[in-house]
Amino acid sequence: MIPTALIKTNIPGKKLFSRGKVRDTYLIPGWRRTNGREILLMITTDRLSAFDAMVAAVPDAGKLRNLISFFWFGFLESICPNHVISADQQLCAATVKEGHRQTNDLLGRSLLVHKAWPIMVECVVRGFLAGSAWESYRKNGKVCGIKLPSGLKEAEELSEPIFTPTTKANAGHDEPIDFDALVKMVGGNVAEELRRLSLKIYKTAVPVAKLGGIIIADTKFEFGIIDGKLCLIDEALTPDSSRFWDLARYSPGRSQPSFDKQPVRDWLEKSGWDKKSPPPKLSGQVIAETQERYIACYQKIVGKRYPPEY
């Protein structure tokens, strides 16, 4: 029996700032920094997105994504500042009226964060040739305008990670763009810094994940501006935002066993879904297997058993 998932939050007395594909974010009135910066309560639900649509809810996926993100935010803070104020779950819950029925649901899945001006770009870094990058390479030998050596295999490691940004669409599909297009969108200096930070974060995280037996094949980052500085926001290096492979079973030339939501994508591809109409209901087995993979990611990366105590 699969436990109930948190699909949507509803917190009376709190203004909903945004409801994304997987996160509900609320303004916290009366909580401000000395410079007047507003503070947000960001709640990661159990909603699961694939092909730019909300396709299912996987119990505890939100908690696992949130806890993995917080681990990375802390580990990477010396490289790039981020929007996190606190992950103290009791403090997060205290921002909600005492006794509210969803207070316990927030434990493990909440962050208090600084409000940022988001840069509407997905900063994708690829260390291996997979997914849409593999399809693009097969067609013209390029990925987002970057020419790659001939003769590469599916899932092969690249000699150097590449930066392949996409647009960030509020609705519909994100579209890949080349670096020149990024410069036109955000300016040369910002584009250079987005590329530099994204590659540095990826290269720093890769050996840490490998210690736990995970290959970070590719991942995406989001950045915003806080007090005039570029900061890492949203989430970081989770099974939702990354392609995680099993190091022990890695073998180039084929699709790889994964610890991310790739099995959900595979199931949807085989279902015949046209990716335009409402998605089909996932089987209980796919949902349970996805939850198992997310738990494995947490335990391998963070090095702790799940669930933790709050």
C-alpha positions as CSV (number, residue, x, y, z in Angstrom):
1,M,0.0,0.0,0.0
2,I,1.5,3.3,-1.1
3,P,1.0,6.1,1.5
4,T,-0.8,9.3,0.7
5,A,1.3,12.0,-1.1
6,L,1.1,15.7,-0.5
7,I,-0.1,17.1,-3.9
8,K,-1.1,20.6,-3.0
9,T,-0.8,22.9,0.0
10,N,-3.4,25.4,1.2
11,I,-2.3,27.6,4.1
12,P,-5.0,30.1,5.3
13,G,-3.6,33.5,6.2
14,K,-0.5,33.1,4.0
15,K,-0.2,34.6,0.6
16,L,0.6,32.1,-2.1
17,F,3.6,33.6,-3.9
18,S,3.9,31.0,-6.6
19,R,2.8,27.4,-7.4
20,G,5.3,25.7,-9.7
21,K,5.4,22.2,-11.1
22,V,6.5,20.8,-7.8
23,R,6.8,23.7,-5.3
24,D,4.3,25.9,-3.4
25,T,5.9,29.1,-2.1
26,Y,4.3,31.5,0.4
27,L,5.2,35.0,1.5
28,I,5.9,35.3,5.2
29,P,4.5,38.7,6.3
30,G,6.4,40.5,9.1
31,W,9.7,38.5,8.4
32,R,12.1,40.8,6.7
33,R,15.9,41.3,6.6
34,T,17.2,44.7,7.6
35,N,17.4,45.7,4.0
36,G,13.7,44.9,3.5
37,R,14.2,41.7,1.5
38,E,11.1,39.6,1.7
39,I,11.2,36.0,3.1
40,L,9.5,33.0,1.5
41,L,8.4,29.6,2.8
42,M,9.2,27.2,0.0
43,I,7.4,23.8,0.3
44,T,8.4,20.9,-2.0
45,T,5.3,18.8,-2.7
46,D,5.3,15.2,-3.9
47,R,4.2,16.3,-7.4
48,L,6.3,14.8,-10.1
49,S,6.9,16.4,-13.5
50,A,8.0,14.9,-16.7
51,F,8.1,16.3,-20.2
52,D,7.1,19.6,-18.7
53,A,3.9,18.3,-17.2
54,M,2.8,17.2,-13.8
55,V,2.3,13.5,-14.2
56,A,2.0,12.0,-10.8
57,A,2.6,12.3,-7.1
58,V,5.2,10.1,-5.4
59,P,4.9,9.8,-1.6
60,D,7.8,11.5,0.2
61,A,9.5,12.6,-3.0
62,G,9.1,16.2,-1.9
63,K,10.9,15.5,1.4
64,L,13.7,13.6,-0.3
65,R,14.2,16.4,-2.9
66,N,14.2,19.0,-0.3
67,L,16.7,17.2,2.0
68,I,19.0,16.4,-0.8
69,S,18.9,20.0,-2.0
70,F,19.7,21.4,1.5
71,F,22.7,19.1,1.7
72,W,24.1,20.4,-1.6
73,F,23.2,24.1,-0.7
74,G,25.4,23.7,2.4
75,F,28.2,21.8,0.7
76,L,28.4,24.3,-2.2
77,E,28.0,27.5,-0.3
78,S,31.7,28.4,-0.5
79,I,31.5,28.2,-4.3
80,C,28.2,30.0,-4.8
81,P,25.8,31.7,-2.4
82,N,22.2,30.5,-2.3
83,H,18.8,31.7,-1.2
84,V,18.5,29.5,1.9
85,I,17.9,31.1,5.3
86,S,17.0,28.0,7.3
87,A,16.0,24.4,7.0
88,D,15.1,24.1,10.6
89,Q,11.8,22.2,10.2
90,Q,10.3,23.4,13.5
91,L,11.1,27.0,12.6
92,C,9.5,26.5,9.1
93,A,6.4,25.0,10.7
94,A,6.2,27.9,13.1
95,T,5.5,30.3,10.3
96,V,2.2,28.5,9.8
97,K,-0.6,29.1,12.3
98,E,-0.4,26.7,15.2
99,G,-2.7,23.8,14.9
100,H,-3.2,24.2,11.1
101,R,-3.9,20.7,9.7
102,Q,-1.0,20.7,7.2
103,T,1.6,21.8,9.7
104,N,3.0,18.2,10.1
105,D,3.0,17.8,6.3
106,L,5.5,20.6,6.1
107,L,8.1,18.8,8.1
108,G,11.1,17.7,6.0
109,R,9.8,19.5,2.9
110,S,10.2,23.2,3.8
111,L,12.9,25.8,3.5
112,L,12.9,29.5,4.5
113,V,14.5,31.4,1.7
114,H,15.3,34.9,0.6
115,K,13.1,36.2,-2.2
116,A,15.3,36.5,-5.4
117,W,14.8,38.0,-8.8
118,P,15.0,34.8,-10.9
119,I,16.9,34.5,-14.1
120,M,14.6,32.8,-16.5
121,V,17.1,30.3,-17.8
122,E,17.8,26.6,-17.0
123,C,21.5,26.2,-16.6
124,V,22.2,22.7,-17.8
125,V,25.6,21.0,-17.4
126,R,26.3,17.7,-19.2
127,G,29.2,15.4,-18.4
128,F,27.9,12.5,-20.4
129,L,26.1,12.1,-23.7
130,A,22.5,11.1,-22.9
131,G,18.9,12.0,-23.4
132,S,18.1,14.9,-25.7
133,A,21.9,15.6,-26.0
134,W,22.4,12.1,-27.5
135,E,19.5,12.6,-29.9
136,S,20.9,16.0,-31.0
137,Y,24.4,14.5,-31.4
138,R,23.1,11.7,-33.6
139,K,21.5,14.2,-35.9
140,N,24.2,16.7,-36.4
141,G,27.2,16.0,-34.1
142,K,26.3,19.1,-32.0
143,V,24.6,19.8,-28.7
144,C,23.3,23.3,-28.2
145,G,25.6,24.5,-31.0
146,I,28.6,22.9,-29.4
147,K,30.5,20.6,-31.9
148,L,31.5,17.3,-30.3
149,P,34.1,14.7,-31.6
150,S,32.7,12.1,-34.0
151,G,32.3,8.5,-33.0
152,L,30.9,9.0,-29.5
153,K,28.6,6.4,-28.0
154,E,25.4,6.8,-26.1
155,A,26.1,7.6,-22.4
156,E,29.8,8.1,-23.1
157,E,31.7,10.5,-20.8
158,L,32.7,13.8,-22.4
159,S,36.3,14.9,-22.2
160,E,35.0,18.1,-20.5
161,P,31.5,18.9,-19.2
162,I,29.5,21.3,-21.4
163,F,27.2,24.1,-20.6
164,T,23.9,23.7,-22.5
165,P,21.3,26.2,-21.3
166,T,17.6,26.2,-22.1
167,T,14.8,28.7,-21.7
168,K,12.6,28.4,-18.6
169,A,9.0,28.4,-19.6
170,N,6.1,29.0,-17.2
171,A,4.0,26.9,-19.4
172,G,4.9,24.5,-22.3
173,H,8.3,23.2,-23.1
174,D,11.7,24.6,-22.3
175,E,13.8,25.1,-25.4
176,P,17.6,24.6,-25.8
177,I,19.5,27.7,-26.7
178,D,23.2,28.3,-27.6
179,F,25.5,30.6,-25.7
180,D,25.0,33.5,-28.1
181,A,21.3,33.4,-27.5
182,L,21.9,33.4,-23.8
183,V,24.1,36.5,-24.1
184,K,21.2,38.3,-25.9
185,M,18.8,37.3,-23.1
186,V,20.9,38.2,-20.0
187,G,23.9,40.1,-21.2
188,G,27.5,38.9,-21.7
189,N,28.8,39.3,-18.1
190,V,25.8,37.5,-16.6
191,A,26.0,34.7,-19.2
192,E,29.7,34.2,-18.6
193,E,29.1,34.0,-14.8
194,L,26.2,31.6,-15.2
195,R,28.4,29.3,-17.3
196,R,31.4,29.5,-14.9
197,L,29.3,28.9,-11.8
198,S,27.3,26.0,-13.3
199,L,30.4,24.2,-14.5
200,K,32.3,24.7,-11.2
201,I,29.3,23.5,-9.1
202,Y,29.0,20.4,-11.3
203,K,32.7,19.6,-11.2
204,T,32.7,20.0,-7.4
205,A,29.7,17.8,-6.9
206,V,30.7,14.9,-9.2
207,P,33.4,13.3,-6.9
208,V,31.1,13.6,-3.9
209,A,28.3,11.7,-5.6
210,K,30.8,9.1,-6.9
211,L,31.8,8.3,-3.3
212,G,28.2,7.2,-2.8
213,G,28.2,5.2,-6.0
214,I,26.3,7.7,-8.2
215,I,27.3,9.3,-11.5
216,I,25.9,12.7,-12.2
217,A,25.4,12.4,-15.9
218,D,23.8,15.8,-16.3
219,T,21.9,18.3,-14.1
220,K,20.3,21.7,-14.2
221,F,20.7,24.7,-12.0
222,E,18.6,27.8,-11.5
223,F,20.0,31.2,-10.4
224,G,18.5,34.4,-9.1
225,I,19.8,37.8,-7.9
226,I,19.8,38.6,-4.2
227,D,21.4,41.9,-3.1
228,G,23.0,42.3,-6.5
229,K,24.7,38.9,-6.4
230,L,24.0,35.7,-8.4
231,C,22.7,33.0,-6.1
232,L,21.8,29.4,-6.5
233,I,18.0,29.0,-6.0
234,D,15.1,26.5,-6.3
235,E,16.8,23.1,-5.9
236,A,20.2,21.5,-6.4
237,L,21.3,18.1,-7.7
238,T,18.2,16.2,-6.9
239,P,16.7,13.1,-8.8
240,D,14.3,15.6,-10.4
241,S,16.8,18.0,-11.7
242,S,19.6,15.5,-12.5
243,R,20.3,12.3,-14.4
244,F,21.8,10.0,-11.7
245,W,23.4,6.7,-12.8
246,D,24.6,3.6,-10.9
247,L,28.4,3.8,-10.9
248,A,28.8,0.1,-10.4
249,R,26.6,-0.7,-13.5
250,Y,27.8,2.0,-15.8
251,S,28.7,0.9,-19.3
252,P,28.7,3.3,-22.3
253,G,26.9,2.4,-25.5
254,R,23.4,1.9,-24.0
255,S,20.8,3.4,-21.7
256,Q,22.0,3.3,-18.1
257,P,20.4,2.0,-14.9
258,S,19.3,5.2,-13.0
259,F,18.4,6.5,-9.6
260,D,16.3,9.4,-11.0
261,K,12.9,9.7,-12.5
262,Q,14.0,8.2,-15.9
263,P,11.8,5.1,-15.4
264,V,8.8,7.4,-15.2
265,R,9.8,9.0,-18.5
266,D,10.4,5.5,-20.1
267,W,6.9,4.3,-18.9
268,L,5.3,7.4,-20.3
269,E,7.1,7.0,-23.6
270,K,5.8,3.4,-23.9
271,S,2.3,4.3,-22.9
272,G,1.7,6.1,-26.2
273,W,1.0,9.5,-24.5
274,D,1.1,12.3,-27.0
275,K,2.6,14.7,-24.4
276,K,-0.2,17.2,-25.1
277,S,-3.3,15.7,-23.5
278,P,-3.5,15.0,-19.8
279,P,-0.9,12.3,-18.9
280,P,-2.1,8.8,-18.1
281,K,-2.2,7.6,-14.5
282,L,1.1,5.9,-13.5
283,S,0.9,2.4,-12.2
284,G,1.4,1.8,-8.5
285,Q,4.6,-0.2,-9.3
286,V,6.2,2.7,-11.2
287,I,5.4,5.1,-8.3
288,A,6.8,2.7,-5.7
289,E,9.9,2.0,-7.7
290,T,10.5,5.8,-8.1
291,Q,10.1,6.3,-4.4
292,E,12.7,3.6,-3.8
293,R,15.2,5.3,-6.2
294,Y,14.7,8.7,-4.5
295,I,15.4,7.1,-1.1
296,A,18.5,5.4,-2.5
297,C,19.7,8.8,-3.8
298,Y,19.3,10.4,-0.4
299,Q,21.1,7.7,1.4
300,K,23.9,7.4,-1.1
301,I,24.5,11.2,-1.4
302,V,23.7,12.5,2.1
303,G,25.1,9.4,3.8
304,K,22.1,9.1,6.3
305,R,19.3,6.7,6.6
306,Y,15.8,7.8,5.7
307,P,13.5,9.0,7.3
308,P,15.5,11.4,9.5
309,E,14.2,12.7,12.8
310,Y,13.0,16.3,13.0
